[in-house]
């Protein structure tokens, strides 16, 4: 049986054009001229896809999106036809639950791609979930169950998703789960750490380059956006993008095309954009460090990942799975956690979240000399004192005065940021003491001159 689509538009010529295009793709069509007729069709038929104009004689396409999402038809992907350049309406449609949008005049090639993705959703719904599906996000805490439900819902859309959460809480796992449950599951998932690419190489890495376009370009490079063609592009630590790159990325997302360095021809791309950062992106916008137009383009739907301290009941399950994986890679039998060790872990605040739990357990597994990990093997060094987040203010201040290098999760967004601040302070002190003689400063720090130059550039201290 052929797939069945519902086309809703009050202009007969457009309805006929869309219907003919879909029929050539092997899709049967029903046409409705208004909102009321579309609702009647939905009551009497089961559709694989719906395409609706925004303006209708008795309402608009957004009302139809809401109607489909609120009833028994919520599994039907619906795309909205918007006026050219009306991005605000398109984003509103995506927030309401639309699968995607297409602008007038309708690009038939773009329409075919959209329909193919929508039809693949129904096929993927009956496919067994693999290791990249929602079981990657382990946990039975209520906030984790809600997170998996939210991921399953947004996976049925092609809208951009912004994933927020602290460092180490599993933002990339959430992105992979969205990809694995969506229409693009059989296409590439390409993660990019935006903070790890040097600014001078960023455009080449994202958009690609032609051989000979600059020094060191020894061969053609398609770029990461073309590598994700048909699939999902995950922009991790998106807040670290330089402002000039934000402008270029915004255009690539909106126009769905890129221009590799050294070419005059634009290349069409078809990717879904997922992005994440542990930083406050809204604050970065207000401070002028992140463009508001790009922010609203990538933050159509926001998903927040709960920190580990807000789901401590999941620690036993996470610890067991992590220890089994570590032991398996090491070719060892997996040890057990003693009741005392488990209690210690459940009381620890975990500023580094699940990533920190993995590090603690790997260290404990290495150090324990029996098939049981005890509290002392965790090396959390509580010494009978409350953790920093539980300590009274006066006691916390005394402890900070005694140990000014103590990591405070309230002051630093991540352990990496804390370590960078220490490194920066040490280098600045060495440079001041040597009157900015870099050779002498490197000797004072016990590192090579080349290493010092690298660190100065990394920390933004190079003059």
N, C-alpha and C positions, 0 to 999 in steps of 0.2 A: 504494500500500500504506500502511495506517495505521501510525503509530508503535506500538511495543510496549513496555509497561512491566511491571516485576516488582514486585509488592506483597508484602511479607513481614511477617506479623503473626499471632500465635496466637489472636487473638480474631476469630471469624467475622463478627460484626456490624461491626467496624471495617474488616475486609477488604472487606466488601460495600459499605460507605459509600465507601471510597476508590476502589474499582473503578468504582462508579456515577459518581462525580465525574469520574474520568478518561475514562470512556466518553462522557460528555456533552461532553467536550473533543475527541472524535475520537481517543482513544487506546485501543487494545486492551490487555487486562490478563491476566497470569497471576498467580495467588495461591499463596503458599507459607506453610505454618504454622510452619516452623522453619528453622533454619540449614542443616541437611543437605538438606532439600527445595529450598531456595533455590539451593544449590550445584549440585544436579542440573539444575535449570532453566537455570542459567547455562551449563552444559556443552553443553546441547542447543539453545540458542536465542541469538539475537543481540538484545539489548535496547537500547532508546534511553534508558531511564531506569529507576532502581530506587529504591523507597521502602521503608525498613525500620524496624520498631519497634526500640527499644533493647533491651528485654527479650524474649528468646526462650527456649523450653523447654530447648534444648540449647546455649545460648550467648547472645551478645548482638549487637546491630547493629554495634558497633565491630569485631568479628571479621569480619563480612561486608564492612565497608569495607576492612579490611586485605586480605582475600582478593581483592576486586575490584581493588584498586590494585596488587597484586603479580603479577597474571597477565595473560592475554590480554584480560581484560575491563576494563583500566584506562581505556579511553575511555568507559566507561559512567558517566554522572553518578549518584551515589547520595546520597540525602538521608536523614537519620536523624530519627525521631520521638522526641523527648525529653520527660521530665516537665516540667510548667510551672515555669519559674524555674530549672531546672537548667542554668545557664549554663556551669559547669565542664565538664560532660559534652558539651555542644554544642561548646565550643571544642576539646575533645579530639578530637571527631569531625572537625572541620574540619582540625586539624593532621594527622590520619591520611590526609586526602585527600578527605573528604566534600565534595560540591558545596555543600550547605547543610543546614539543619536546620529542623524545624517543631515547635512545642511542643504538648502536649496541654492542653486539648481542641483538636483540629485546627481552625484557622480555614480554612474552605474557600476563601475568597477569597485568602488567603495561599498556600494550596496550589496554586491555579490559577496564580498569578504565578510560583511556584517551578518548576512543571512547564513553563510556557511558556519560561522562561529555559533550563532544562535541554535542552529540545528544540531551541532555537536554537543550542546549542553544536554539534550535529551539522551543522546547515546552514552555520554559520560555518567549520567545518573545511574545507569544499570550496570556500569563497569565495576568490578571489585576494586576496592581501595587498596593501593599499594603502600609501601613504607613512607611515601611522601604525603600521605593524606593526614587526616586530623589526629591520628594516633601519635604523631610526632609531638604534639602538645599534650604531654602526660599530665594527669591529675584529675581528681574527682571533687575538688573544692568547687563550691557553687560558682565562684567567679570564673573558674576554668571551663565549667560546663556552658556558661553563658557565652564565653569567648568562642568556644567551638561552634555554638549555634550561630553566632554572628558571622564567623568565617564562612560557614556553609551558605549563609544568605548572600554575603557579598561576592562569593565565588560564582554565583549565578549571573552576576553583572559583569560588564567589561569596564566599569568605571574605575578611575584612579583611586587608590586607597592609601591613606597615610597611617602608618603604624607608629604609635608613640609608646614609650616605656623606658625604664631605666636600663643602664648598660648591663648586659648579661642576662636579661630576663627572657629572651627567646623571640626577638622581633623577626629575625630571618626565618625561624621555624614557622612563624605565623604566615609569613609571605609565601613560603614553600607550600604550606597547607592550602592557601587560597589558590595558588597556581594548580596544585594537584587535583583540586575539586572543580576547577573551572573548565571552560571550553577549550583552553589552550594547553591542557595537561600533556598532550602528546608532542608539544613543541618545546623549544629550549627555555630554561629558566636561567637568566644571566644576572648574577649579583655583581654590583659595583660598589666598592667602598670609596665614596667620594672624598674622604679625608686622606686616603692613601696614595692618590695620584698627584704627582707634582703639577703645579698650576700650568707650567709651560707645555706639558704633555697632555693636558686634559682634553682639549679640543680634538686632538688626533686620536686619543683613546676612545672617546665617545663617538665621533663621527667618521673616523678613518682618514686615510691619506693615500695619495698616489705615489708610486715610486719616483724618487728624485724631487719631491715637492719641498723638502728641506734637508739639511745635513743629517745624515743617519737614516733617512728613509730609503732603505735598500730594496724594499719590495712593497707591493700594494698591501694595504691593511684595511679590511672592511669596517673596522670599528665595532665597538660593543653593541651599539644600537642595531646595526645590521645583523650582527651575530644572533640577536634575540628575535629576528624576523619571525612573525607568526606566534611568538611566545610572550614571555613576561620579562620585563626589565625591572630589577629591584635596585633602587637607589638607596643604599645604606649610608647613614650619616650624611643625609642630604643637606643639612645645615652648614656643612663645611664647604659647599660649593662657592667659589669666588663670584662676585656680582656680575662680572662680564660673562662668565660661563652660564649664569642663571638666565641671562637674556637669550643666549643661543639655544639653551635647552628648552625654554618656553616656546620659542618659535618652532623648534623641531616637534614638540608635542602637539602644538596647535595645528601646524601645517601637515603633520605626518610625513615629513620628508627631511633628509639631511643632505648636506653638501660636503663631501670629503675634501680635505685640504689638497689643493693642487688641481681641482677640477672645477669646471663651470656648470656642470650638470648636477641637478638635484636627484636624489634617489629616494623613492617612496619607501616608507617603513610602516609596518603594521605590528605594533607591540602594545601590551598593556603595561601601564606604569604603576608600580608599587614603590613606596618610599618610606623611610624610617629614620629616626634620630632619637638619641637619648636627651637631646637639648630641648629647651622650650622654644619651639619654632615661632609661636605667636609673639613671644617676646623679641625674638630676632627680627621679626617684621617691624614691630613698633620702634626698635632701635635702629632701623635702616640697614641691618646686616643681611636681610633676606627680602627679596622682592615680593610685594603683596600679590601681584598678578600671578606669579608662579605658585605662591602659597595656596591661593584659592583654586588653582588649576590642579594641583596634586592632592589637595585636601578635600576632595569631593566627599569621601567617606572616611571617617576616622575610627580606628580601632585602638584601644588602649590595652596593653599587656600588663597584668597585675604583677607587682614585685613578689618575690618568694616569701617575704615576711608576712604577706597578706594571705598566704595559703599554706601555712605551716603543716597542715594535715596531709599535704602531698609529699612532704619530705621523706617519709619512709619508702614510698613507692619510687620516688626519683633516685634516692640513694641506692636502692637495690638494683635498679636498671643501670645506673652509672657504674656501680662496682662490677656488675657482670660484664659490661662492655670493656672496662679497663682491664679486668683480669683475663678476659678472652684474648685481647690484643697482646697481653704479656705472656700468654700461655700458662696461666696460673689458675688455680681453683679460687672461686670468689669467696672471700671471707664474709663473716656475719658481723653486723653492728651490735654491740652490747646494748642493753636497755639504757645504761648510763650515757653512752655515746649518742644514742638516738635522742635522748632527752636534751643533751647539750646542743645538738644540732637544731632542735626545734625551738630552743630558746635564743639562738644566735640571730642577730638582725640581718645578716647577709647583705651588706651594701653592694656586693658584686653579683648578687642573685644566683641563678643556676650555674653560671660559669664559675663563680667562686666555690660553690658546692662541689663541682667537678674537681677543681684544683685541690681542695681540702681532702677529698676522698682519695685522689690519686697519691697525694703525699702520705696519707695515713696508711694506704695499702702497701706503700713502699717501706714504711718504717715499722709496721707491726710485725712481730715475730711469731704470731700464732694465727689460727684461723678465725680470730675474733678481733675486731677493732674496738678498742676501749676509748674512753673519753680522753685520756692522756695522749693517745696516738693522734688525736685531731689537732693538737698544738694550738688550741684557741686561746690558751693562757688567760683564763678568767681570774684565777687566784682568789676566788671567793668574792670578787668585786662585781657590782652590777655592770652591765654593758653600758657603753657611752650613752645610748639613747634612753636608758632607764635611770641614769644617774641624776641626782639633784643638781641644779645649776651651779651651786657653789662648789660641789665636789668635781663637776666636770671642768669648771674653770681652773681648779687647782691642778687637775690632771693635765690640762692643756699647758699650764705654765711649766709643769715639770717636763713635759714632752711636747715641745712646739711642733714636732714633725708628725704628730699623731693624725691619722686619716679621719676627717670629719665628713660623713656623707651629706651633712647639711650645708657644708661650705663648698664641697667639690662634687661635680656631677658624676664623676667616675674615678676609679683608682688611677687610670691613665692620666687624667687631668691633674690629680694630686702629684703623681710622680714627675710629670712635666714641670709643675711649679717648683718642685725641689731642685730638679736639674737646672732650670733656668736661673734660680737664685744662686746656686753654687757657681755656675759659669759667670754670672754677673759679678759676684764677689771676687772671683779669681782675676777677672779682667780689670776690676777697679784697683786691686792690690798691685797689679803689674802695669798700671797705667795704659791699659788696652794693648799691651804687647802680646799678641796672640801666641807667639812661640813660647814665651815665658809662662803664659796662662795655661797652655796645653801641658807643659812640664809640671806645673803646680797641681794640675788636676790628674796627672798620671795617665794622660791619653795622648794619642798622636796628633800632630798638627792637622792632618787630614780629617781625623775624627772630630776635632773641635770645629773645623769649618763646616762639616756636615750638620753638627748639632746647632751651630749658630743659625744656619739657614732654616733648619727644621723649626726652631723656636722663634724665628722672626727677629733675631738679634743682629743679623748681618747688615752692616752699614754700607 
